[in-house]
C-alpha cells in the first residue's frame, strides 16, 4: 500500500479519475516489465506489493506478502516488510507474522533483504518460478516455490504499457497526475515447498495465485472500500470437466475526492476479474466493469462485461464501526478469449461471520497496526482513518457457464472486504 499523497484532488466539474475499466478492455498480455519491481523513489509517495495466495491440499490458506513503501520524504528511507499467514479452517488456528525488513534490494522480478529473498526465473511466455525463502523469527522459516506454467499466462486488463493502470488527477501524464493504481495477475499458479513453524514441518503443496500491485497515493485517497476474491477448485476437491479452475476479482470504490466531474461527483467502483481453467492455454475470459453511484455522470462503457462484487446483506461491527458483509456474491461474464462466444461464472457465500471463527471469518486486520511505525504514525495523524481488512475462507461452489452448460465446480473461496474510510 501507499500511505501518503502529496497531491490534492483537482477542482470541481473537471474529470479527475480515469478508471482502467472505462478505457481498456480484454486480456492484456504481461511483459517482463509488468511484474518487475520499480521501487520508484522519485514520484512522491509510492508502495508496491507482491502477494501469493495458496489453498493447500488440506484446505488451509497460505498467504505471503512483500511490501515496499516510500514516503516521498528525502530524509526518510524506503521501508520493506513481509507478512505471512497460515490458517487451517478445520482447527481455526491462525499463524500470523509481520516483519519489518532491512537491506532491501530489487533486481527485476527478484529481490533480497536481510530477512527474505525472492529468486525469479522464466519469462511471461514460458514457465516462471519464484523461489521464496524467509527467516521470520526463531520459530518460523519458509522455503517456497511458486510455479506459473507456460500454458497459463498472466493478465492485466487491457493490452500495452497502459494496461492495468487507473489514473487519478485531471492530467494523465506521468509526473503530472495525482497518482495511479496498478494490478497484474497470475491466477493459475502451483505452490510447493515447506514451512517450519515451532519445530513442525508443513507441506506447502497447493493451488495458488499471484498479484503484483502499485499504489501511488495514500489509501484514504485511492479508495474508500476494496473487495477481493480468489476461488480455486483445489484444496482437496477433485478436478472436474475443466480441470483446475481459478477465478479472481479485484474491486476498488473511490472516495468522494475523485470522479467523472471531479470531487463530490459520485463514487466509482472499478472491478477487474478473470476466470482460468487448466484446459485452456489462455485465460477463459477477462472482465472489467465500471459502475457509478446513481447520481454520478457515467464513465464511458467499453464492453458488456459483468464483473461485480456484491454484499448480499450487512451487519454493524461494533468493534470497528463498519457495516460489513454477512453474505457475498462475485460474478464474471465476458467474451471468451478463444472467440467462441460468451462465458460466465458466479460464486455465492450467503453466510459470513461478524466474529472471528464464525462464517469463515479468519481475522479482522487492523491495517495500521501491521505497517511500519513511521508510516503508521504519519497516516493516522494526516487522515484520522482506521482501516480494517476482513478476511474469509469458505468452501464454495463456482457455477461456470460455458457453451450454455452450467457446470458446478467445488472449491474454496478466499475473500477480503477492506474498509478504509466512511
N, C-alpha and C positions, 0 to 999 in steps of 0.2 A: 504494500500500500504506500501511497504518497501522502505525507501527513500535513503539508503546508502548501499554500499557494500565494505567490506574490502579486497575482493579478486579480482584480475585481471584475464582476460581471459587467458587460457592456451596457450602454444606455438603452432605455426602453424603446420599444417599437421597431428595433432592428434585430434581425435574427442573430443569435449568438451561440447556437448549438447546431451541429451538423452530424446527426446520427448515421453511423455506417449503414444501418438498415434502410435508410431512405435514399442512399446514393450509390449503393453497390448491392449486388445480389449474386447468389450461386456459389459454387465451390471455387475458392481461391487456393491454388496450389502453393504450398510453402516453399520458400527458398532457404538456403543456409543462413542468410541474414535474419530471417524472421524469428528464429528461435535462439539466436545468439544473444549473449549479454551485451548491453550497450553501456551501462554504468555511466550515463551522461551526467557530468557534474558541471556543465556549462549552460544548462537550460532551466535554472531555478530548481524548484523542489521536485524531486523525482523519486520513484520507487519501482523496483522490478521484483517479480516473484516467479519462481519455478516450483510447481506443485505436482506431486504424483499422488494419486489415489489408487488404492487397490482393494478389491474384495478377495480375501484369501479363501482357500478351499473349504474352511470350516465356517465361512460367512463372516469372519472378523474383518474389520476395517483397518487398513493401514494407510496413514497419511504422513507424507514427508514434504515439508515446505521450506524453501530457501528465500530469504528476503534481503534485498539490497536497498538502502534508503539514503538519500542525500537531501539535506535541509536547504541547500542553496545559500548557505552562510559560509563565507570563505574560511573563517577560522574554525568551523566545526566540521570534522571529517565525516565521511560517509560511514554508515553502520551496516553490519550484516548480521543475520540471525537465522537459526534453524529451529523449526518446530516439528515435533514428532508426536504421532498419536497411534495407539493400538487399542482397539475396542472390540470386545467379544460380546455379541448380542445375547449369547446364552447365559454367561455369568454376569453380564452387565458390568464387567470390570474395565476401567479405562486407565491406560498408562499414557501420561501426557508430559512432554518435556518441551521447554522453550529455553534456548541457549543463545546468548549474545556472543557472536564470533569475533575473532580478531585476525588481522593479517589477510584479509580477503583480497584475492586477485582473480581476475577473469581472463579467459583465453578462448574466444569464440563461444562455443556452447559448453565448454568446460570451465571449472573454477576450483579454487582451493583456498582454504583458510586453515588456521591452527586447529580448528575443531572438526572440519569436514572437508571432503573432496568429491567433486563430480568429474568423471572422465567420460567424454563423449567420443563415439566413433560412428562412422557411416555418413550417409547423405539423405536428403529428403526422398530420393527415388530408389534408395537401396535400404537394406536393413540398418537400423540405427540402434545403438545401445548406449545406455547411461549407467556407468558403474558408480554407485553412491556409497561412500564409507563415511562414518562419523563416530566420534567418541564423545557422547553427550555428557557423561559423568562416569563415576566409578561403577555404576550399576547398569549402564545402558550403552551398548555398542551396536551399530548396524552395519551390515555388509550386503548391499542390494544390487540387483541387476534389473533394469527396465529395458525391455526389447520391443521396438516397433518393427513389425515385419515389413519387408519390401512391398508386400501386397496390400498394405494398409496405410496409404499416405495420409498425412495430417491435413488440416484445413484451417482456413480463415474465411471470413465472409467477404467475397469479392476478390478478384484476382489483381495482381500487380502490387506495386510498392505501397499503395494506399489502402489495400485490403485489410480488414480487421481493425481499422482506426476510426474512432469517433472523435470529433474535434469540438472543443469549447472555445468560444470567443468569436467576435464578429469578423476577424481576419483569420483565414485558414492557413496562411503562410507560416511555415516553420520559423520560429523566432519572434513572431508577432501574435500568435494565438495565445489564449489563456492556458490551455493545456490539452491533453489527449488521454484517451483510454484505449488500450490495445489488448486484444485477446487472440492467441493462436493455440491450436489444439492437436493432440494426438490421442484420439479416443480408443484405439484398438491396440493396447499395449499389454505385454505379459510381464509379470514381476516374478522374480526368483531371488534366491539368496537366503540369508538368515538374520535373525535378531537375537542378541544376547542380552537378556534382561534379568537382573537379580540371580544370575547363575543359571538361568533356564534358557534353552535354545528354542526359538520359534521358527518354523518354516515359513518363508515369505512367498511361496508359490501362489500366484493369484492372477486375477483379471484386472487390468489397470488402465489408467488414462493419465495424460499429461496436459497441463495448461501452462503456457507462459504468458504473463500479463505485465503491462506497464500502466501505472497511473501517474500522470503528470501534474496532479493537483492534490491538495489535501482532500480526504474522503468526504468531508461535510460539504464541499463544493461540487464534487463529482456526482454524488448520488445520495438520496435520502433512504433508499432501500436497494437491496440486492436479493435475487433468488438464483439458486444454482441446483442443477440436477445431474446425477451420474447414475444411469441404470446399466447393469450388466447381467447377462444370463449366467454368470459364473456363481461361485460361492456354494458349490455342492450340487447345483442343478445340472441335469443332463441337457446337452445340446439337442435342439430340435431341427426343424426343416432348414433354418437359415444358419446353422452353426452358432458361433459366438455372435451375440448381438449386443451392441452398445448404443446408448442414446445419451447425449449430453446437451445441456442447455445453460446459458448464462444470461441473466437479465439484470439491468440496472434501471432504476427510476430516478430521474433528475430531481434536483432541488428546485425551489422557486426562482433561483438566480438565472437559470438558462432555459430558453425556449425558442419557439418559431418566431416570436416577436420580441424577444428579449426577456428581461426579468419580469416575473409575475404574469407571464402569458400562457401559463399552463404547464404542468409537469408532463414529461415524456418517458415512456418505457421503451427501452431498446433491448430486443431479445434475439439472441443468436443461438442456433442449435444445429444438430446433425444426428443422423442415425446411420450406424455402420453394421454390416454383417460380414462374417469371415468368408461368405460365399461370393462377395464382390471384390474386385481389385481396385475399387474406388469407394468413396462414401456412397451409401444407397441414395441419400439426398441430404442437402444442406438447406437450412431455413434461416430467415431473418425477417423480423416484423417490428415496425414502429407503431405504437399506439399512444394516443394523447388523452388527456382529460377532456371531457365533453365540451368544455368551453374554449379549448385551445384551437388555434389555427393549425390545420393538419399539415404535416410534412409531406413531401412527395411520396407517392406509392409506386414502388418499382417492381413489385411482384405480388402474386396472390398467395404467398406463403402464409402458413399459420405457424406461429412459434410463440406459445403463451405459457405462463406460469400463473396459476390461479389459486388463491387461498379460498378454499370452499367455505370455511367458517373461521371465525377468530375468537380468541378469548383474551381477557386482560391479565397480564402477568404483573402481579403486584410487586414482585421483586425488582423488575426493571422498568415498569411503567409503560411498556409497549403492548400493543394489541397484536398477538402472534397467531400463526395459523394453527387450527385444530384439525385441518384436513387440507390436502393439496392435490392439484392435478396439473400435469405437464402434457402439452400437446405439440405435435410436429406434423406439418403437411407441406409437401413441395414437389417439384419436378424431379424425377429420378435422374441421376447423373448419366445413366446408360441410355437415356432418351425414350424409355418405354413407359411413358405416361407419368401418372402421379403415384405417390405413396404417402402413407400417414402412420402415425403412432400415437398412443396415449397411455399414460400410466397414472393411476389414482391411488392415493393412500388417504382413506377417509377418516382415520383416527390418529391424530398426532397428540403428543402429550404436552402438558404445561409444566410438569415436574420431571426432573431428570430420572431416567429409568422407566418412564411410562410412555407408551405410544411411540417408541423408537427414539425418544429424545436422549441423545448421548450426553450433551453438555450445552450449557449456556456460557459462551466465552465472552468475558469482559475484555474487549479488544484492547483497551488502553492498558490493562494490566499485563498484556503479553507483548508489548513492544518496548524497544529500548527507552531507558529512563529519560534522556534528553528530549526525545520525540514526544513521549507521553506527557511530560510536564508542559511542553510548548503547546501541544494540541489542546489540552484541557484548558489552558489559560486563554488561548485565542478563540476557541469555538464554544466552549461550555457544553459540548456534547458528550454523551456517554454511550458509545456504540456497543451493541451486543450482537453476537453471532449465535444462532440456534442451529445445532447440527443434529440430523436424524438419520437413522439407518433402519430400514424396514424391508421384510420380504414383500415382493410386489410382482404383479403380472403386467407386462407391457403388451398391449394389443397392437400388433403390427399388421397393417393393411397393405398388401402387395398384390397386384393383379386381381383386385376386387375380392380377395380372400383375406379374412381376418384370422391371423394366427396368434394365439396366446403364447407368450414367451415368459416363463417363470424365471425370476431372478431376484436381485436386490436393488433397492433404490436408496442411494445416499443423497440427501438433500440438505440445503442450507437456506436459512432465511436470516438476512442481516438487516438490522435497523440502525441507521446512523444518526438520524435526526427526526424531529416530528414532521 
